[in-house]
Amino acid sequence: MFQAARDGSSGRRLRPANGFGFKRLWVALHVDAQGAERMSLDLLALARALIERPSITPDDAGCQALIAEQLAPAGFAAEPMRFGPVDNLWLRRGGRKPVLVFAGHTDVVPPGPEEQWNEPPFAATVRDGLLIGRGAADMKGSLAAMIKAAERFASSYPDAAGSIALLVTSDEEGAADDGTLKVMERLAARGELFDYCVVGEPSSSERLGDTVRIGRRGSLTGFLTVRGVQGHVAYPLAAENPMHAFARFVAAITREPMDRGNAHFPPTTFQMVNVHSDAGAPNVVPGELKCRFNFRYSTEWTAASLAERVERELERLGIDHEIRWRIAGEPFLTAPGRLTDAVTAAISEETGLTPELSTSGGTSDGRYIAPYGIDVVELGPLNATIHKVNEEVAIDDLVRLERMYFRIAERLLLP
Ligand SMILES: [Zn+2]
């Protein structure tokens, strides 16, 4: 099927049954609202050009150079910031306050088994009103929409009270050590922090704009070693079984909910993700157990208070142990205010929906921006196909997303 689509020998995939093929799509965009017509085509071309660059994390594969080139005529000054192996890009147009930042990433996760794709993952195929390829939804489509919205805002309101900037990284899907985190440190050191941030992560679940993320739970991983005393299973009094101690620990920590959540967050969860203890013989009690667990936590906790809670429990149970911690990000919340109002209004005007303001889902680069006291939300396309084979986004959704981003800028940056 993949091969047929590529060489065009089978018309089936290229000419969909409902007849809504490439030509019809072209016309559909052509009869779009006045002035938006050329824009829409440019938006699609830009999204396709980004997908065609196979920027598997943390490789940028030339995406940021393309973005800088695209925004230069609109007066955006591009500042590449390379940290370690990672390309980042900071784009500004003037220094008027307030500053709204559109933030996104050019890196994508690997395509996975290519034979499972109906179209080549980096061909940016347009079919049936859809744009298909790795990164279409996460998040080259919304990145293109943010770029076009920034460009259109600059040309529509050259003397606006506030200004737009863009923060682009190629290290979001990977370790994320040399991406947004470092860019923020540099901007903070220069006194160049901003006021509002919209991250283009795919926040929508059923329909475009049905969900906006206004925060994220924290993520904390514990690496625990329980020490026992190795011995013969027939002489347990002379041994100390670390698996039994481990069982007491899990029972104690899961006996009651960590919290009940709060107005914006679901309850904190604890999940064991890995356990290992084995002396390699059926008649030996192992001397050690290693395990790993993760908390997804609400603003009722910090990483420090959770770690203290766990360590207190281990002490109370008298468990001989060693523990180390890794924080993926503290929880953050953007309280309802100017930014959430602007985003909600832009979505309602464009779709008629009132979005749910949610804090669910995994972590995102918002975790590196929010700690500076900046209001951050995430608004992007449907997330149904992200990180999967045959990732896709509706082209019409990208067109509407561009308008939403533009409306958000209007509400925040015009007097
Ligand atoms: Zn993403």
Residues whose N, C-alpha, C, O or C-beta is under 5 A from the ligand:
A	BS01	ZN	D138 M139 E201
